[in-house]
Amino acid sequence: MIKSAVQEELYEFLLGRLTRQLPDDHRRRYSPETLATFLSWSLFGAAVEWNRNRTKASQEVANQVVELLIEEMDRLA
């Protein structure tokens, strides 16, 4: 239940930011809701997996996840 609440909060935060800041050319291709879902579940899933295994330092995993998301967002643009 806590996990669900965390993911929902992350979704709402991202949706708010994307709704205000997503450029029109991106908005024509992807709705803020779709992007917020993609990003929130990607971030949440990576955090859950790290918590399960903890084979790498949290900062290392965070850096990799952010780098991957940025690369994917650039590719989608």
PDB file with SEQRES, HELIX, SHEET and CRYST1 records, atoms N, CA, C and O in Angstrom:
SEQRES   1 A   77  MET ILE LYS SER ALA VAL GLN GLU GLU LEU TYR GLU PHE          
SEQRES   2 A   77  LEU LEU GLY ARG LEU THR ARG GLN LEU PRO ASP ASP HIS          
SEQRES   3 A   77  ARG ARG ARG TYR SER PRO GLU THR LEU ALA THR PHE LEU          
SEQRES   4 A   77  SER TRP SER LEU PHE GLY ALA ALA VAL GLU TRP ASN ARG          
SEQRES   5 A   77  ASN ARG THR LYS ALA SER GLN GLU VAL ALA ASN GLN VAL          
SEQRES   6 A   77  VAL GLU LEU LEU ILE GLU GLU MET ASP ARG LEU ALA              
HELIX    1 AA1 ILE A    2  GLN A   21  1                                  20    
HELIX    2 AA2 ASP A   24  ARG A   29  1                                   6    
HELIX    3 AA3 PRO A   32  ASN A   53  1                                  22    
HELIX    4 AA4 SER A   58  LEU A   76  1                                  19    
CRYST1    1.000    1.000    1.000  90.00  90.00  90.00 P 1           1          
ATOM      1  N   MET A   1       0.825  -1.189   0.000  1.00  0.00           N  
ATOM      2  CA  MET A   1       0.000   0.000   0.000  1.00  0.00           C  
ATOM      3  C   MET A   1       0.874   1.260   0.000  1.00  0.00           C  
ATOM      4  O   MET A   1       0.565   2.237  -0.681  1.00  0.00           O  
ATOM      5  N   ILE A   2       1.956   1.226   0.763  1.00  0.00           N  
ATOM      6  CA  ILE A   2       2.865   2.368   0.783  1.00  0.00           C  
ATOM      7  C   ILE A   2       3.511   2.540  -0.578  1.00  0.00           C  
ATOM      8  O   ILE A   2       3.652   3.662  -1.065  1.00  0.00           O  
ATOM      9  N   LYS A   3       3.907   1.425  -1.198  1.00  0.00           N  
ATOM     10  CA  LYS A   3       4.524   1.496  -2.524  1.00  0.00           C  
ATOM     11  C   LYS A   3       3.583   2.150  -3.522  1.00  0.00           C  
ATOM     12  O   LYS A   3       4.003   2.982  -4.326  1.00  0.00           O  
ATOM     13  N   SER A   4       2.326   1.778  -3.471  1.00  0.00           N  
ATOM     14  CA  SER A   4       1.341   2.347  -4.373  1.00  0.00           C  
ATOM     15  C   SER A   4       1.209   3.852  -4.149  1.00  0.00           C  
ATOM     16  O   SER A   4       1.107   4.612  -5.112  1.00  0.00           O  
ATOM     17  N   ALA A   5       1.210   4.285  -2.902  1.00  0.00           N  
ATOM     18  CA  ALA A   5       1.094   5.707  -2.586  1.00  0.00           C  
ATOM     19  C   ALA A   5       2.321   6.474  -3.070  1.00  0.00           C  
ATOM     20  O   ALA A   5       2.195   7.591  -3.571  1.00  0.00           O  
ATOM     21  N   VAL A   6       3.498   5.887  -2.925  1.00  0.00           N  
ATOM     22  CA  VAL A   6       4.729   6.539  -3.383  1.00  0.00           C  
ATOM     23  C   VAL A   6       4.697   6.692  -4.902  1.00  0.00           C  
ATOM     24  O   VAL A   6       5.004   7.762  -5.426  1.00  0.00           O  
ATOM     25  N   GLN A   7       4.332   5.639  -5.597  1.00  0.00           N  
ATOM     26  CA  GLN A   7       4.289   5.707  -7.056  1.00  0.00           C  
ATOM     27  C   GLN A   7       3.252   6.735  -7.502  1.00  0.00           C  
ATOM     28  O   GLN A   7       3.500   7.483  -8.448  1.00  0.00           O  
ATOM     29  N   GLU A   8       2.117   6.786  -6.850  1.00  0.00           N  
ATOM     30  CA  GLU A   8       1.066   7.745  -7.212  1.00  0.00           C  
ATOM     31  C   GLU A   8       1.535   9.181  -6.976  1.00  0.00           C  
ATOM     32  O   GLU A   8       1.264  10.060  -7.793  1.00  0.00           O  
ATOM     33  N   GLU A   9       2.227   9.423  -5.880  1.00  0.00           N  
ATOM     34  CA  GLU A   9       2.762  10.764  -5.607  1.00  0.00           C  
ATOM     35  C   GLU A   9       3.780  11.166  -6.666  1.00  0.00           C  
ATOM     36  O   GLU A   9       3.788  12.306  -7.130  1.00  0.00           O  
ATOM     37  N   LEU A  10       4.631  10.230  -7.041  1.00  0.00           N  
ATOM     38  CA  LEU A  10       5.623  10.493  -8.077  1.00  0.00           C  
ATOM     39  C   LEU A  10       4.927  10.808  -9.399  1.00  0.00           C  
ATOM     40  O   LEU A  10       5.318  11.739 -10.102  1.00  0.00           O  
ATOM     41  N   TYR A  11       3.903  10.039  -9.736  1.00  0.00           N  
ATOM     42  CA  TYR A  11       3.128  10.286 -10.950  1.00  0.00           C  
ATOM     43  C   TYR A  11       2.521  11.693 -10.930  1.00  0.00           C  
ATOM     44  O   TYR A  11       2.636  12.440 -11.902  1.00  0.00           O  
ATOM     45  N   GLU A  12       1.882  12.042  -9.827  1.00  0.00           N  
ATOM     46  CA  GLU A  12       1.223  13.351  -9.726  1.00  0.00           C  
ATOM     47  C   GLU A  12       2.235  14.487  -9.828  1.00  0.00           C  
ATOM     48  O   GLU A  12       1.967  15.499 -10.475  1.00  0.00           O  
ATOM     49  N   PHE A  13       3.387  14.329  -9.197  1.00  0.00           N  
ATOM     50  CA  PHE A  13       4.438  15.343  -9.273  1.00  0.00           C  
ATOM     51  C   PHE A  13       4.902  15.522 -10.717  1.00  0.00           C  
ATOM     52  O   PHE A  13       4.974  16.644 -11.217  1.00  0.00           O  
ATOM     53  N   LEU A  14       5.215  14.414 -11.380  1.00  0.00           N  
ATOM     54  CA  LEU A  14       5.678  14.480 -12.765  1.00  0.00           C  
ATOM     55  C   LEU A  14       4.600  15.022 -13.697  1.00  0.00           C  
ATOM     56  O   LEU A  14       4.891  15.811 -14.597  1.00  0.00           O  
ATOM     57  N   LEU A  15       3.371  14.604 -13.483  1.00  0.00           N  
ATOM     58  CA  LEU A  15       2.270  15.091 -14.320  1.00  0.00           C  
ATOM     59  C   LEU A  15       2.132  16.602 -14.202  1.00  0.00           C  
ATOM     60  O   LEU A  15       1.939  17.289 -15.205  1.00  0.00           O  
ATOM     61  N   GLY A  16       2.228  17.120 -12.987  1.00  0.00           N  
ATOM     62  CA  GLY A  16       2.143  18.567 -12.795  1.00  0.00           C  
ATOM     63  C   GLY A  16       3.241  19.304 -13.536  1.00  0.00           C  
ATOM     64  O   GLY A  16       2.990  20.312 -14.198  1.00  0.00           O  
ATOM     65  N   ARG A  17       4.465  18.796 -13.422  1.00  0.00           N  
ATOM     66  CA  ARG A  17       5.594  19.422 -14.108  1.00  0.00           C  
ATOM     67  C   ARG A  17       5.440  19.331 -15.621  1.00  0.00           C  
ATOM     68  O   ARG A  17       5.649  20.315 -16.331  1.00  0.00           O  
ATOM     69  N   LEU A  18       5.077  18.156 -16.111  1.00  0.00           N  
ATOM     70  CA  LEU A  18       4.933  17.969 -17.556  1.00  0.00           C  
ATOM     71  C   LEU A  18       3.790  18.801 -18.116  1.00  0.00           C  
ATOM     72  O   LEU A  18       3.904  19.345 -19.214  1.00  0.00           O  
ATOM     73  N   THR A  19       2.708  18.906 -17.391  1.00  0.00           N  
ATOM     74  CA  THR A  19       1.558  19.689 -17.842  1.00  0.00           C  
ATOM     75  C   THR A  19       1.950  21.153 -18.007  1.00  0.00           C  
ATOM     76  O   THR A  19       1.501  21.822 -18.938  1.00  0.00           O  
ATOM     77  N   ARG A  20       2.788  21.645 -17.101  1.00  0.00           N  
ATOM     78  CA  ARG A  20       3.212  23.050 -17.168  1.00  0.00           C  
ATOM     79  C   ARG A  20       4.358  23.284 -18.137  1.00  0.00           C  
ATOM     80  O   ARG A  20       4.443  24.359 -18.730  1.00  0.00           O  
ATOM     81  N   GLN A  21       5.243  22.307 -18.317  1.00  0.00           N  
ATOM     82  CA  GLN A  21       6.495  22.577 -19.005  1.00  0.00           C  
ATOM     83  C   GLN A  21       6.734  21.788 -20.291  1.00  0.00           C  
ATOM     84  O   GLN A  21       7.727  22.034 -20.976  1.00  0.00           O  
ATOM     85  N   LEU A  22       5.880  20.876 -20.627  1.00  0.00           N  
ATOM     86  CA  LEU A  22       6.112  20.066 -21.825  1.00  0.00           C  
ATOM     87  C   LEU A  22       5.942  20.911 -23.078  1.00  0.00           C  
ATOM     88  O   LEU A  22       4.885  21.505 -23.289  1.00  0.00           O  
ATOM     89  N   PRO A  23       6.982  20.969 -23.916  1.00  0.00           N  
ATOM     90  CA  PRO A  23       6.867  21.763 -25.152  1.00  0.00           C  
ATOM     91  C   PRO A  23       5.749  21.228 -26.053  1.00  0.00           C  
ATOM     92  O   PRO A  23       5.424  20.041 -26.027  1.00  0.00           O  
ATOM     93  N   ASP A  24       5.177  22.122 -26.839  1.00  0.00           N  
ATOM     94  CA  ASP A  24       4.051  21.750 -27.705  1.00  0.00           C  
ATOM     95  C   ASP A  24       4.390  20.623 -28.670  1.00  0.00           C  
ATOM     96  O   ASP A  24       3.545  19.767 -28.932  1.00  0.00           O  
ATOM     97  N   ASP A  25       5.622  20.606 -29.209  1.00  0.00           N  
ATOM     98  CA  ASP A  25       5.957  19.547 -30.166  1.00  0.00           C  
ATOM     99  C   ASP A  25       5.967  18.177 -29.481  1.00  0.00           C  
ATOM    100  O   ASP A  25       5.616  17.180 -30.113  1.00  0.00           O  
ATOM    101  N   HIS A  26       6.356  18.105 -28.226  1.00  0.00           N  
ATOM    102  CA  HIS A  26       6.284  16.843 -27.481  1.00  0.00           C  
ATOM    103  C   HIS A  26       4.834  16.493 -27.155  1.00  0.00           C  
ATOM    104  O   HIS A  26       4.428  15.333 -27.220  1.00  0.00           O  
ATOM    105  N   ARG A  27       4.074  17.508 -26.809  1.00  0.00           N  
ATOM    106  CA  ARG A  27       2.674  17.296 -26.428  1.00  0.00           C  
ATOM    107  C   ARG A  27       1.865  16.734 -27.587  1.00  0.00           C  
ATOM    108  O   ARG A  27       0.907  15.989 -27.376  1.00  0.00           O  
ATOM    109  N   ARG A  28       2.245  17.087 -28.809  1.00  0.00           N  
ATOM    110  CA  ARG A  28       1.534  16.554 -29.976  1.00  0.00           C  
ATOM    111  C   ARG A  28       1.790  15.057 -30.145  1.00  0.00           C  
ATOM    112  O   ARG A  28       0.947  14.329 -30.670  1.00  0.00           O  
ATOM    113  N   ARG A  29       2.956  14.608 -29.697  1.00  0.00           N  
ATOM    114  CA  ARG A  29       3.311  13.186 -29.848  1.00  0.00           C  
ATOM    115  C   ARG A  29       2.910  12.351 -28.645  1.00  0.00           C  
ATOM    116  O   ARG A  29       2.475  11.210 -28.797  1.00  0.00           O  
ATOM    117  N   TYR A  30       3.052  12.912 -27.450  1.00  0.00           N  
ATOM    118  CA  TYR A  30       2.815  12.146 -26.218  1.00  0.00           C  
ATOM    119  C   TYR A  30       2.062  13.015 -25.222  1.00  0.00           C  
ATOM    120  O   TYR A  30       2.419  14.170 -24.991  1.00  0.00           O  
ATOM    121  N   SER A  31       1.032  12.454 -24.645  1.00  0.00           N  
ATOM    122  CA  SER A  31       0.290  13.218 -23.649  1.00  0.00           C  
ATOM    123  C   SER A  31       1.098  13.298 -22.352  1.00  0.00           C  
ATOM    124  O   SER A  31       1.891  12.402 -22.063  1.00  0.00           O  
ATOM    125  N   PRO A  32       0.905  14.357 -21.578  1.00  0.00           N  
ATOM    126  CA  PRO A  32       1.581  14.450 -20.280  1.00  0.00           C  
ATOM    127  C   PRO A  32       1.274  13.238 -19.397  1.00  0.00           C  
ATOM    128  O   PRO A  32       2.132  12.789 -18.636  1.00  0.00           O  
ATOM    129  N   GLU A  33       0.060  12.714 -19.498  1.00  0.00           N  
ATOM    130  CA  GLU A  33      -0.322  11.553 -18.690  1.00  0.00           C  
ATOM    131  C   GLU A  33       0.494  10.313 -19.065  1.00  0.00           C  
ATOM    132  O   GLU A  33       0.935   9.566 -18.192  1.00  0.00           O  
ATOM    133  N   THR A  34       0.688  10.104 -20.364  1.00  0.00           N  
ATOM    134  CA  THR A  34       1.474   8.957 -20.812  1.00  0.00           C  
ATOM    135  C   THR A  34       2.928   9.082 -20.371  1.00  0.00           C  
ATOM    136  O   THR A  34       3.518   8.119 -19.881  1.00  0.00           O  
ATOM    137  N   LEU A  35       3.498  10.261 -20.543  1.00  0.00           N  
ATOM    138  CA  LEU A  35       4.884  10.469 -20.132  1.00  0.00           C  
ATOM    139  C   LEU A  35       5.043  10.350 -18.622  1.00  0.00           C  
ATOM    140  O   LEU A  35       6.021   9.771 -18.148  1.00  0.00           O  
ATOM    141  N   ALA A  36       4.095  10.891 -17.861  1.00  0.00           N  
ATOM    142  CA  ALA A  36       4.169  10.787 -16.403  1.00  0.00           C  
ATOM    143  C   ALA A  36       4.074   9.331 -15.959  1.00  0.00           C  
ATOM    144  O   ALA A  36       4.752   8.923 -15.015  1.00  0.00           O  
ATOM    145  N   THR A  37       3.245   8.555 -16.628  1.00  0.00           N  
ATOM    146  CA  THR A  37       3.146   7.127 -16.318  1.00  0.00           C  
ATOM    147  C   THR A  37       4.460   6.426 -16.618  1.00  0.00           C  
ATOM    148  O   THR A  37       4.972   5.679 -15.784  1.00  0.00           O  
ATOM    149  N   PHE A  38       5.008   6.658 -17.797  1.00  0.00           N  
ATOM    150  CA  PHE A  38       6.280   6.045 -18.196  1.00  0.00           C  
ATOM    151  C   PHE A  38       7.393   6.399 -17.215  1.00  0.00           C  
ATOM    152  O   PHE A  38       8.106   5.521 -16.729  1.00  0.00           O  
ATOM    153  N   LEU A  39       7.532   7.673 -16.932  1.00  0.00           N  
ATOM    154  CA  LEU A  39       8.614   8.120 -16.057  1.00  0.00           C  
ATOM    155  C   LEU A  39       8.433   7.642 -14.617  1.00  0.00           C  
ATOM    156  O   LEU A  39       9.384   7.173 -13.992  1.00  0.00           O  
ATOM    157  N   SER A  40       7.222   7.760 -14.096  1.00  0.00           N  
ATOM    158  CA  SER A  40       7.014   7.382 -12.691  1.00  0.00           C  
ATOM    159  C   SER A  40       7.233   5.893 -12.466  1.00  0.00           C  
ATOM    160  O   SER A  40       7.855   5.499 -11.479  1.00  0.00           O  
ATOM    161  N   TRP A  41       6.731   5.069 -13.369  1.00  0.00           N  
ATOM    162  CA  TRP A  41       6.938   3.624 -13.202  1.00  0.00           C  
ATOM    163  C   TRP A  41       8.386   3.235 -13.443  1.00  0.00           C  
ATOM    164  O   TRP A  41       8.891   2.309 -12.807  1.00  0.00           O  
ATOM    165  N   SER A  42       9.062   3.926 -14.352  1.00  0.00           N  
ATOM    166  CA  SER A  42      10.484   3.651 -14.589  1.00  0.00           C  
ATOM    167  C   SER A  42      11.303   3.969 -13.348  1.00  0.00           C  
ATOM    168  O   SER A  42      12.120   3.157 -12.913  1.00  0.00           O  
ATOM    169  N   LEU A  43      11.088   5.135 -12.785  1.00  0.00           N  
ATOM    170  CA  LEU A  43      11.814   5.533 -11.583  1.00  0.00           C  
ATOM    171  C   LEU A  43      11.451   4.652 -10.393  1.00  0.00           C  
ATOM    172  O   LEU A  43      12.326   4.203  -9.653  1.00  0.00           O  
ATOM    173  N   PHE A  44      10.179   4.414 -10.220  1.00  0.00           N  
ATOM    174  CA  PHE A  44       9.716   3.607  -9.098  1.00  0.00           C  
ATOM    175  C   PHE A  44      10.239   2.174  -9.201  1.00  0.00           C  
ATOM    176  O   PHE A  44      10.712   1.608  -8.215  1.00  0.00           O  
ATOM    177  N   GLY A  45      10.154   1.602 -10.381  1.00  0.00           N  
ATOM    178  CA  GLY A  45      10.632   0.233 -10.575  1.00  0.00           C  
ATOM    179  C   GLY A  45      12.117   0.105 -10.320  1.00  0.00           C  
ATOM    180  O   GLY A  45      12.561  -0.868  -9.710  1.00  0.00           O  
ATOM    181  N   ALA A  46      12.890   1.071 -10.778  1.00  0.00           N  
ATOM    182  CA  ALA A  46      14.333   1.048 -10.533  1.00  0.00           C  
ATOM    183  C   ALA A  46      14.629   1.143  -9.036  1.00  0.00           C  
ATOM    184  O   ALA A  46      15.529   0.467  -8.538  1.00  0.00           O  
ATOM    185  N   ALA A  47      13.888   1.967  -8.328  1.00  0.00           N  
ATOM    186  CA  ALA A  47      14.091   2.107  -6.885  1.00  0.00           C  
ATOM    187  C   ALA A  47      13.729   0.820  -6.143  1.00  0.00           C  
ATOM    188  O   ALA A  47      14.447   0.407  -5.232  1.00  0.00           O  
ATOM    189  N   VAL A  48      12.635   0.194  -6.522  1.00  0.00           N  
ATOM    190  CA  VAL A  48      12.226  -1.061  -5.892  1.00  0.00           C  
ATOM    191  C   VAL A  48      13.258  -2.144  -6.144  1.00  0.00           C  
ATOM    192  O   VAL A  48      13.618  -2.889  -5.232  1.00  0.00           O  
ATOM    193  N   GLU A  49      13.733  -2.234  -7.374  1.00  0.00           N  
ATOM    194  CA  GLU A  49      14.732  -3.247  -7.710  1.00  0.00           C  
ATOM    195  C   GLU A  49      16.038  -3.008  -6.953  1.00  0.00           C  
ATOM    196  O   GLU A  49      16.655  -3.952  -6.460  1.00  0.00           O  
ATOM    197  N   TRP A  50      16.454  -1.748  -6.863  1.00  0.00           N  
ATOM    198  CA  TRP A  50      17.669  -1.445  -6.095  1.00  0.00           C  
ATOM    199  C   TRP A  50      17.482  -1.848  -4.635  1.00  0.00           C  
ATOM    200  O   TRP A  50      18.381  -2.436  -4.035  1.00  0.00           O  
ATOM    201  N   ASN A  51      16.333  -1.540  -4.065  1.00  0.00           N  
ATOM    202  CA  ASN A  51      16.061  -1.864  -2.662  1.00  0.00           C  
ATOM    203  C   ASN A  51      16.093  -3.371  -2.427  1.00  0.00           C  
ATOM    204  O   ASN A  51      16.502  -3.824  -1.358  1.00  0.00           O  
ATOM    205  N   ARG A  52      15.670  -4.135  -3.406  1.00  0.00           N  
ATOM    206  CA  ARG A  52      15.673  -5.593  -3.293  1.00  0.00           C  
ATOM    207  C   ARG A  52      17.085  -6.166  -3.302  1.00  0.00           C  
ATOM    208  O   ARG A  52      17.404  -7.057  -2.516  1.00  0.00           O  
ATOM    209  N   ASN A  53      17.925  -5.655  -4.187  1.00  0.00           N  
ATOM    210  CA  ASN A  53      19.235  -6.257  -4.414  1.00  0.00           C  
ATOM    211  C   ASN A  53      20.405  -5.506  -3.789  1.00  0.00           C  
ATOM    212  O   ASN A  53      21.327  -6.129  -3.263  1.00  0.00           O  
ATOM    213  N   ARG A  54      20.382  -4.210  -3.839  1.00  0.00           N  
ATOM    214  CA  ARG A  54      21.445  -3.351  -3.293  1.00  0.00           C  
ATOM    215  C   ARG A  54      22.844  -3.816  -3.675  1.00  0.00           C  
ATOM    216  O   ARG A  54      23.748  -3.851  -2.841  1.00  0.00           O  
ATOM    217  N   THR A  55      23.008  -4.168  -4.933  1.00  0.00           N  
ATOM    218  CA  THR A  55      24.321  -4.612  -5.398  1.00  0.00           C  
ATOM    219  C   THR A  55      25.200  -3.430  -5.784  1.00  0.00           C  
ATOM    220  O   THR A  55      26.413  -3.584  -5.925  1.00  0.00           O  
ATOM    221  N   LYS A  56      24.610  -2.265  -5.955  1.00  0.00           N  
ATOM    222  CA  LYS A  56      25.346  -1.053  -6.310  1.00  0.00           C  
ATOM    223  C   LYS A  56      24.964   0.054  -5.333  1.00  0.00           C  
ATOM    224  O   LYS A  56      23.918  -0.001  -4.685  1.00  0.00           O  
ATOM    225  N   ALA A  57      25.821   1.047  -5.241  1.00  0.00           N  
ATOM    226  CA  ALA A  57      25.527   2.208  -4.409  1.00  0.00           C  
ATOM    227  C   ALA A  57      24.301   2.931  -4.963  1.00  0.00           C  
ATOM    228  O   ALA A  57      24.105   2.998  -6.177  1.00  0.00           O  
ATOM    229  N   SER A  58      23.485   3.466  -4.071  1.00  0.00           N  
ATOM    230  CA  SER A  58      22.258   4.140  -4.504  1.00  0.00           C  
ATOM    231  C   SER A  58      22.550   5.286  -5.465  1.00  0.00           C  
ATOM    232  O   SER A  58      21.804   5.483  -6.425  1.00  0.00           O  
ATOM    233  N   GLN A  59      23.614   6.043  -5.232  1.00  0.00           N  
ATOM    234  CA  GLN A  59      23.953   7.164  -6.114  1.00  0.00           C  
ATOM    235  C   GLN A  59      24.318   6.673  -7.509  1.00  0.00           C  
ATOM    236  O   GLN A  59      23.965   7.310  -8.501  1.00  0.00           O  
ATOM    237  N   GLU A  60      25.015   5.557  -7.593  1.00  0.00           N  
ATOM    238  CA  GLU A  60      25.383   4.989  -8.893  1.00  0.00           C  
ATOM    239  C   GLU A  60      24.136   4.583  -9.670  1.00  0.00           C  
ATOM    240  O   GLU A  60      24.023   4.866 -10.862  1.00  0.00           O  
ATOM    241  N   VAL A  61      23.205   3.923  -8.998  1.00  0.00           N  
ATOM    242  CA  VAL A  61      21.958   3.508  -9.642  1.00  0.00           C  
ATOM    243  C   VAL A  61      21.155   4.734 -10.059  1.00  0.00           C  
ATOM    244  O   VAL A  61      20.625   4.776 -11.169  1.00  0.00           O  
ATOM    245  N   ALA A  62      21.059   5.720  -9.193  1.00  0.00           N  
ATOM    246  CA  ALA A  62      20.307   6.943  -9.509  1.00  0.00           C  
ATOM    247  C   ALA A  62      20.902   7.624 -10.742  1.00  0.00           C  
ATOM    248  O   ALA A  62      20.167   8.055 -11.630  1.00  0.00           O  
ATOM    249  N   ASN A  63      22.226   7.720 -10.795  1.00  0.00           N  
ATOM    250  CA  ASN A  63      22.876   8.348 -11.953  1.00  0.00           C  
ATOM    251  C   ASN A  63      22.579   7.583 -13.239  1.00  0.00           C  
ATOM    252  O   ASN A  63      22.309   8.191 -14.275  1.00  0.00           O  
ATOM    253  N   GLN A  64      22.628   6.260 -13.178  1.00  0.00           N  
ATOM    254  CA  GLN A  64      22.352   5.445 -14.363  1.00  0.00           C  
ATOM    255  C   GLN A  64      20.908   5.599 -14.826  1.00  0.00           C  
ATOM    256  O   GLN A  64      20.641   5.711 -16.022  1.00  0.00           O  
ATOM    257  N   VAL A  65      19.979   5.604 -13.873  1.00  0.00           N  
ATOM    258  CA  VAL A  65      18.561   5.729 -14.222  1.00  0.00           C  
ATOM    259  C   VAL A  65      18.287   7.084 -14.861  1.00  0.00           C  
ATOM    260  O   VAL A  65      17.602   7.163 -15.881  1.00  0.00           O  
ATOM    261  N   VAL A  66      18.815   8.143 -14.272  1.00  0.00           N  
ATOM    262  CA  VAL A  66      18.599   9.482 -14.829  1.00  0.00           C  
ATOM    263  C   VAL A  66      19.213   9.586 -16.220  1.00  0.00           C  
ATOM    264  O   VAL A  66      18.593  10.137 -17.130  1.00  0.00           O  
ATOM    265  N   GLU A  67      20.420   9.064 -16.394  1.00  0.00           N  
ATOM    266  CA  GLU A  67      21.068   9.093 -17.705  1.00  0.00           C  
ATOM    267  C   GLU A  67      20.239   8.336 -18.744  1.00  0.00           C  
ATOM    268  O   GLU A  67      20.057   8.815 -19.864  1.00  0.00           O  
ATOM    269  N   LEU A  68      19.748   7.179 -18.380  1.00  0.00           N  
ATOM    270  CA  LEU A  68      18.931   6.388 -19.288  1.00  0.00           C  
ATOM    271  C   LEU A  68      17.635   7.112 -19.655  1.00  0.00           C  
ATOM    272  O   LEU A  68      17.240   7.128 -20.820  1.00  0.00           O  
ATOM    273  N   LEU A  69      16.978   7.707 -18.668  1.00  0.00           N  
ATOM    274  CA  LEU A  69      15.739   8.428 -18.939  1.00  0.00           C  
ATOM    275  C   LEU A  69      15.981   9.630 -19.843  1.00  0.00           C  
ATOM    276  O   LEU A  69      15.183   9.904 -20.739  1.00  0.00           O  
ATOM    277  N   ILE A  70      17.068  10.344 -19.614  1.00  0.00           N  
ATOM    278  CA  ILE A  70      17.379  11.494 -20.459  1.00  0.00           C  
ATOM    279  C   ILE A  70      17.637  11.039 -21.897  1.00  0.00           C  
ATOM    280  O   ILE A  70      17.156  11.661 -22.844  1.00  0.00           O  
ATOM    281  N   GLU A  71      18.391   9.962 -22.056  1.00  0.00           N  
ATOM    282  CA  GLU A  71      18.664   9.442 -23.400  1.00  0.00           C  
ATOM    283  C   GLU A  71      17.361   9.044 -24.094  1.00  0.00           C  
ATOM    284  O   GLU A  71      17.172   9.339 -25.274  1.00  0.00           O  
ATOM    285  N   GLU A  72      16.466   8.379 -23.371  1.00  0.00           N  
ATOM    286  CA  GLU A  72      15.198   7.951 -23.960  1.00  0.00           C  
ATOM    287  C   GLU A  72      14.320   9.147 -24.315  1.00  0.00           C  
ATOM    288  O   GLU A  72      13.684   9.161 -25.368  1.00  0.00           O  
ATOM    289  N   MET A  73      14.285  10.137 -23.451  1.00  0.00           N  
ATOM    290  CA  MET A  73      13.472  11.320 -23.726  1.00  0.00           C  
ATOM    291  C   MET A  73      14.021  12.064 -24.940  1.00  0.00           C  
ATOM    292  O   MET A  73      13.248  12.569 -25.755  1.00  0.00           O  
ATOM    293  N   ASP A  74      15.345  12.139 -25.073  1.00  0.00           N  
ATOM    294  CA  ASP A  74      15.951  12.761 -26.255  1.00  0.00           C  
ATOM    295  C   ASP A  74      15.598  11.978 -27.515  1.00  0.00           C  
ATOM    296  O   ASP A  74      15.318  12.562 -28.562  1.00  0.00           O  
ATOM    297  N   ARG A  75      15.613  10.660 -27.404  1.00  0.00           N  
ATOM    298  CA  ARG A  75      15.295   9.816 -28.554  1.00  0.00           C  
ATOM    299  C   ARG A  75      13.838  10.004 -28.979  1.00  0.00           C  
ATOM    300  O   ARG A  75      13.528  10.002 -30.170  1.00  0.00           O  
ATOM    301  N   LEU A  76      12.960  10.163 -28.014  1.00  0.00           N  
ATOM    302  CA  LEU A  76      11.535  10.322 -28.306  1.00  0.00           C  
ATOM    303  C   LEU A  76      11.214  11.688 -28.907  1.00  0.00           C  
ATOM    304  O   LEU A  76      10.198  11.857 -29.581  1.00  0.00           O  
ATOM    305  N   ALA A  77      12.074  12.640 -28.659  1.00  0.00           N  
ATOM    306  CA  ALA A  77      11.786  14.019 -29.090  1.00  0.00           C  
ATOM    307  C   ALA A  77      11.828  14.168 -30.595  1.00  0.00           C  
ATOM    308  O   ALA A  77      11.607  15.262 -31.113  1.00  0.00           O  
TER     309      ALA A  77                                                      
END                                                                             
